[in-house]
Amino acid sequence: MYNSALYKDEPLLQFIDVSKWFGPILALSQITWTFKSGIVGLVGANGAGKSTFLRLAAGLLRPTLGEVKIAGHDAWDWRSRRLIGYCPSTDAFFHDLSGQQFVLVMARLCGMTRREARKSTEAILQRLGLHDLATRPIYGYSKGMRQRIKLAQALVHHPPLLILDEPLAGIDPLGRHELIGLFRQLNQEGHSLIISSHELETLEQLTDQILILSRGRLAAAGTIAEIRHQLSEYPITIRITVSSPRELARQLIDWPEVSAIEWPASSQHTSCNTLLVRVHRPREFFQRLTQFLAQNTSWDITCFESIDESAHALLGYILGGSGKT
């Protein structure tokens, strides 16, 4: 088990100027990042380097340049391996084994005694809702069941750092809800998690700490609010419901911070008096709007909200406006 007192001066995970080549292909370039505790979401487009990043963190790859450290040790060191639970995105099973046998084998490979391994295997299968199905061969498992077995083997030795590559892929909505609850519980119990996912809205339910990779580089890291602050030009869309929308639009359209104004189609969520205002340099816009409303008190504004304060919108901006992950 991980004794945090032994590593109180060391971050749990650290990338120090890390680059990784696969032949002529540069997969990661000069990544420097420190992770101490909590839950962080890893996002980026396909080919951005997410899986390479996670495999380096798990000690499954060595960096071409730089260092990856787990609690002060090289990620390739056996002392680091004991501190990590890794759930890959791809399946890698002994398919003739049952789920129970597979997790038991992985527990034994982690150094547990036979008794410890059996006890821990039973407990984690029960926790993941697999106890009644665990004696069936893995080759007969559904995609969701295989995902849960991968999680079980990552958790069986109670590591302090869980590295989860697309752990929610193939999970039905109810199962996704259960796993989100499990991840929160694990964090409350002292585990730290790095979760790669295409489900950005799901990541936002778990944490606002995100790490964004773009073309092998670290595009941004921190909370969504911190990243938004760093990107002063980051555009947002604001929904405004006002008694005289066209008059307000004529006032706003000449402001340098306003790039576009739209009238959304009326629905149960909007009215004919609603504007969508596309804004860049939002801080300056809000300061200007505050002064404008203070000098013009006749405007009857009943709704004022940003409609894209999300990791998805932020990612789309950083990756060039596509929003695709």
C-alpha positions as CSV (number, residue, x, y, z in Angstrom):
1,M,0.0,0.0,0.0
2,Y,1.1,3.6,-0.7
3,N,2.4,5.5,2.3
4,S,1.9,9.2,1.6
5,A,4.1,10.1,4.5
6,L,7.1,8.6,2.7
7,Y,6.6,10.8,-0.3
8,K,5.2,14.0,1.3
9,D,7.7,16.2,-0.6
10,E,7.2,14.4,-3.9
11,P,4.3,14.8,-6.4
12,L,2.4,11.7,-7.2
13,L,3.0,12.1,-10.9
14,Q,5.5,14.4,-12.7
15,F,6.3,14.9,-16.4
16,I,9.6,16.8,-16.9
17,D,10.2,18.1,-20.4
18,V,8.9,14.8,-21.9
19,S,9.0,14.0,-25.6
20,K,8.2,10.7,-27.3
21,W,9.0,9.6,-30.9
22,F,7.8,6.6,-32.7
23,G,10.3,6.4,-35.5
24,P,9.9,9.7,-37.4
25,I,6.5,10.5,-35.7
26,L,6.6,12.9,-32.8
27,A,3.8,11.7,-30.5
28,L,4.4,14.1,-27.5
29,S,6.5,17.2,-27.4
30,Q,8.1,18.8,-24.4
31,I,5.4,18.0,-21.8
32,T,6.0,19.4,-18.3
33,W,3.2,18.8,-15.8
34,T,2.8,18.0,-12.1
35,F,-0.1,16.1,-10.5
36,K,-0.4,15.9,-6.7
37,S,-3.9,14.6,-6.0
38,G,-7.6,14.6,-6.9
39,I,-9.2,13.8,-10.3
40,V,-8.1,15.2,-13.6
41,G,-9.7,14.8,-17.0
42,L,-7.5,14.3,-20.0
43,V,-9.0,15.5,-23.3
44,G,-7.9,16.0,-26.8
45,A,-8.7,15.1,-30.4
46,N,-7.9,11.7,-31.8
47,G,-4.2,11.5,-32.4
48,A,-3.5,14.2,-29.8
49,G,-1.3,11.9,-27.8
50,K,-3.6,11.0,-24.9
51,S,-2.9,7.2,-24.9
52,T,0.8,7.8,-25.3
53,F,0.7,10.2,-22.4
54,L,-1.1,7.6,-20.2
55,R,1.2,4.7,-21.2
56,L,4.2,6.9,-20.2
57,A,2.5,7.7,-16.9
58,A,1.9,4.0,-16.3
59,G,5.5,3.1,-17.0
60,L,4.6,1.1,-20.1
61,L,6.6,3.3,-22.4
62,R,9.9,5.2,-21.8
63,P,10.2,8.8,-22.9
64,T,12.6,9.5,-25.8
65,L,13.6,12.7,-23.9
66,G,12.8,13.9,-20.4
67,E,11.6,12.1,-17.3
68,V,8.3,10.7,-15.9
69,K,8.3,10.2,-12.2
70,I,5.9,8.5,-9.8
71,A,6.3,9.7,-6.2
72,G,9.9,10.6,-6.9
73,H,10.8,7.3,-8.7
74,D,11.2,6.7,-12.5
75,A,7.9,5.5,-13.8
76,W,9.7,2.4,-15.2
77,D,10.9,1.5,-11.7
78,W,9.2,-1.4,-9.9
79,R,8.5,0.8,-6.9
80,S,6.4,3.0,-9.2
81,R,4.5,0.1,-10.6
82,R,3.1,-0.8,-7.2
83,L,1.5,2.7,-6.9
84,I,-0.3,2.6,-10.3
85,G,-3.5,1.0,-11.5
86,Y,-3.9,1.1,-15.2
87,C,-7.0,0.5,-17.2
88,P,-6.2,0.5,-21.0
89,S,-8.7,1.5,-23.7
90,T,-8.0,-1.7,-25.6
91,D,-8.8,-5.2,-24.4
92,A,-5.9,-7.4,-23.3
93,F,-7.2,-10.6,-21.7
94,F,-6.5,-14.3,-21.4
95,H,-10.0,-14.9,-22.9
96,D,-10.2,-18.5,-21.7
97,L,-10.1,-17.4,-18.1
98,S,-13.1,-16.3,-16.2
99,G,-13.3,-12.7,-15.0
100,Q,-12.6,-13.8,-11.4
101,Q,-9.5,-15.9,-12.5
102,F,-8.2,-13.0,-14.5
103,V,-8.4,-10.5,-11.7
104,L,-7.0,-13.0,-9.3
105,V,-4.0,-13.6,-11.6
106,M,-3.4,-9.8,-11.8
107,A,-3.6,-9.5,-8.0
108,R,-1.0,-12.2,-7.6
109,L,1.3,-10.5,-10.2
110,C,1.0,-7.3,-8.0
111,G,2.7,-9.3,-5.2
112,M,-0.3,-10.2,-3.1
113,T,-0.3,-13.5,-1.2
114,R,-2.9,-16.1,-2.4
115,R,-5.2,-15.3,0.5
116,E,-4.9,-11.5,0.1
117,A,-5.5,-11.8,-3.7
118,R,-8.6,-13.9,-3.2
119,K,-10.0,-11.5,-0.6
120,S,-9.3,-8.4,-2.6
121,T,-10.6,-10.0,-5.8
122,E,-13.9,-10.9,-4.2
123,A,-14.3,-7.4,-2.7
124,I,-13.6,-5.5,-6.0
125,L,-15.8,-7.8,-8.1
126,Q,-18.6,-7.2,-5.6
127,R,-18.1,-3.5,-5.7
128,L,-18.2,-3.4,-9.5
129,G,-21.4,-5.5,-9.6
130,L,-19.6,-8.5,-11.3
131,H,-19.7,-11.0,-8.5
132,D,-22.5,-13.1,-9.9
133,L,-21.1,-13.1,-13.4
134,A,-17.4,-13.4,-12.6
135,T,-17.2,-17.2,-13.1
136,R,-18.1,-17.0,-16.8
137,P,-15.3,-17.0,-19.4
138,I,-14.3,-13.5,-20.5
139,Y,-14.8,-14.3,-24.2
140,G,-18.6,-14.3,-23.5
141,Y,-18.6,-10.9,-21.8
142,S,-20.3,-7.9,-23.3
143,K,-18.3,-4.7,-23.9
144,G,-19.5,-3.2,-20.7
145,M,-18.6,-6.2,-18.7
146,R,-15.1,-6.3,-20.2
147,Q,-14.7,-2.6,-19.2
148,R,-15.6,-3.4,-15.7
149,I,-13.2,-6.3,-15.5
150,K,-10.4,-4.0,-16.7
151,L,-11.4,-1.6,-13.9
152,A,-11.4,-4.4,-11.4
153,Q,-7.8,-5.5,-12.2
154,A,-6.6,-1.8,-12.0
155,L,-8.2,-1.5,-8.5
156,V,-7.4,-4.9,-7.0
157,H,-4.1,-3.9,-5.4
158,H,-5.6,-0.6,-4.0
159,P,-3.1,1.8,-5.8
160,P,-3.0,5.5,-5.0
161,L,-2.9,6.5,-8.7
162,L,-5.5,5.2,-11.1
163,I,-4.8,5.8,-14.8
164,L,-8.0,5.2,-16.8
165,D,-8.0,5.3,-20.6
166,E,-11.6,5.7,-21.8
167,P,-13.1,3.7,-18.8
168,L,-16.7,4.7,-19.7
169,A,-16.6,3.5,-23.4
170,G,-19.2,0.9,-24.0
171,I,-21.0,1.4,-20.7
172,D,-24.8,2.0,-20.7
173,P,-26.2,5.1,-19.1
174,L,-27.0,3.4,-15.8
175,G,-23.6,1.8,-15.6
176,R,-22.0,5.2,-16.5
177,H,-23.8,6.8,-13.6
178,E,-22.7,4.0,-11.2
179,L,-19.0,4.3,-12.3
180,I,-19.0,8.1,-11.9
181,G,-20.2,7.5,-8.4
182,L,-17.5,4.9,-7.9
183,F,-14.8,7.3,-9.1
184,R,-16.0,10.0,-6.7
185,Q,-15.9,7.5,-3.8
186,L,-12.4,6.3,-4.7
187,N,-11.2,9.9,-4.7
188,Q,-12.8,10.4,-1.3
189,E,-11.0,7.3,-0.1
190,G,-7.6,8.8,-1.0
191,H,-7.1,7.6,-4.6
192,S,-6.1,10.0,-7.3
193,L,-7.4,9.5,-10.8
194,I,-6.4,10.5,-14.4
195,I,-9.4,9.9,-16.7
196,S,-9.2,10.1,-20.4
197,S,-12.6,10.4,-22.0
198,H,-14.5,11.6,-25.1
199,E,-17.5,12.3,-22.8
200,L,-16.5,15.9,-21.8
201,E,-19.8,16.5,-20.1
202,T,-19.2,13.4,-18.0
203,L,-15.7,14.7,-17.0
204,E,-17.3,17.9,-15.9
205,Q,-19.5,16.0,-13.5
206,L,-16.3,14.5,-11.9
207,T,-14.0,17.5,-11.9
208,D,-13.2,20.9,-13.4
209,Q,-9.5,20.0,-13.5
210,I,-8.6,19.2,-17.1
211,L,-5.5,18.6,-19.1
212,I,-5.8,19.3,-22.8
213,L,-3.5,17.8,-25.4
214,S,-3.3,19.1,-29.0
215,R,-1.0,17.6,-31.6
216,G,1.3,16.1,-29.0
217,R,1.6,19.3,-27.0
218,L,0.2,20.5,-23.7
219,A,-2.4,23.1,-24.9
220,A,-3.8,23.9,-21.4
221,A,-3.9,22.6,-17.9
222,G,-5.9,23.7,-14.8
223,T,-9.6,24.4,-14.0
224,I,-11.9,25.5,-16.8
225,A,-12.0,29.0,-15.2
226,E,-8.2,29.2,-15.0
227,I,-7.8,28.2,-18.6
228,R,-10.5,30.6,-19.7
229,H,-8.7,33.4,-17.8
230,Q,-5.4,32.5,-19.6
231,L,-7.2,32.7,-23.0
232,S,-8.4,36.3,-22.8
233,E,-9.6,36.1,-26.4
234,Y,-11.7,33.0,-25.8
235,P,-15.2,33.6,-27.3
236,I,-18.4,32.9,-25.4
237,T,-22.0,33.1,-26.4
238,I,-24.4,34.9,-24.0
239,R,-28.1,34.6,-24.0
240,I,-30.0,37.8,-23.2
241,T,-33.7,38.2,-22.8
242,V,-34.7,41.8,-22.8
243,S,-37.9,43.8,-23.4
244,S,-36.5,45.6,-26.5
245,P,-34.1,43.1,-28.2
246,R,-33.7,44.9,-31.5
247,E,-32.9,48.2,-29.8
248,L,-30.3,46.5,-27.6
249,A,-28.8,44.7,-30.6
250,R,-28.3,48.0,-32.4
251,Q,-26.4,49.3,-29.3
252,L,-24.2,46.2,-28.9
253,I,-23.4,45.4,-32.6
254,D,-20.8,48.3,-32.7
255,W,-19.0,47.3,-29.6
256,P,-15.5,46.0,-30.5
257,E,-16.0,42.9,-28.2
258,V,-19.1,41.7,-30.0
259,S,-18.5,39.6,-33.1
260,A,-22.1,38.5,-33.9
261,I,-25.7,38.7,-32.7
262,E,-28.4,36.1,-33.5
263,W,-32.1,35.6,-32.8
264,P,-32.6,31.9,-31.9
265,A,-35.6,30.0,-33.0
266,S,-38.3,30.3,-30.4
267,S,-38.8,27.2,-28.2
268,Q,-39.8,26.4,-24.7
269,H,-36.4,27.5,-23.5
270,T,-36.3,30.8,-25.4
271,S,-38.7,33.7,-26.3
272,C,-38.9,36.1,-29.2
273,N,-37.2,38.7,-27.0
274,T,-34.0,36.6,-26.7
275,L,-30.7,37.5,-28.2
276,L,-27.6,35.3,-28.6
277,V,-24.5,37.5,-28.4
278,R,-21.2,36.1,-29.5
279,V,-18.4,37.9,-27.5
280,H,-14.6,37.8,-27.5
281,R,-12.6,39.4,-24.7
282,P,-15.5,38.7,-22.4
283,R,-14.0,40.5,-19.4
284,E,-13.9,43.8,-21.3
285,F,-17.4,43.2,-22.6
286,F,-18.8,42.6,-19.1
287,Q,-17.1,45.8,-17.9
288,R,-18.5,47.8,-20.8
289,L,-22.0,46.3,-20.3
290,T,-22.1,47.1,-16.6
291,Q,-21.3,50.7,-17.3
292,F,-23.8,50.8,-20.1
293,L,-26.6,49.4,-18.0
294,A,-25.8,51.8,-15.1
295,Q,-26.2,54.7,-17.4
296,N,-29.3,53.3,-19.1
297,T,-31.6,51.9,-16.4
298,S,-34.6,51.5,-18.7
299,W,-33.6,48.1,-20.1
300,D,-35.7,45.3,-18.6
301,I,-33.3,42.3,-18.8
302,T,-34.9,39.1,-17.4
303,C,-32.3,36.6,-18.5
304,F,-28.5,36.9,-18.8
305,E,-26.4,33.8,-19.0
306,S,-23.5,32.2,-20.8
307,I,-24.6,29.1,-22.7
308,D,-21.2,27.5,-23.4
309,E,-19.3,27.5,-20.1
310,S,-18.1,23.9,-20.8
311,A,-15.0,21.9,-21.4
312,H,-16.4,21.0,-24.8
313,A,-16.6,24.6,-25.9
314,L,-13.2,25.4,-24.5
315,L,-11.7,22.3,-26.2
316,G,-13.3,23.3,-29.5
317,Y,-11.7,26.7,-29.3
318,I,-8.2,25.4,-28.5
319,L,-8.3,22.8,-31.2
320,G,-9.3,25.4,-33.8
321,G,-13.0,25.6,-33.4
322,S,-13.9,22.0,-34.3
323,G,-14.9,20.9,-30.9
324,K,-14.3,17.3,-32.0
325,T,-12.5,14.9,-29.6
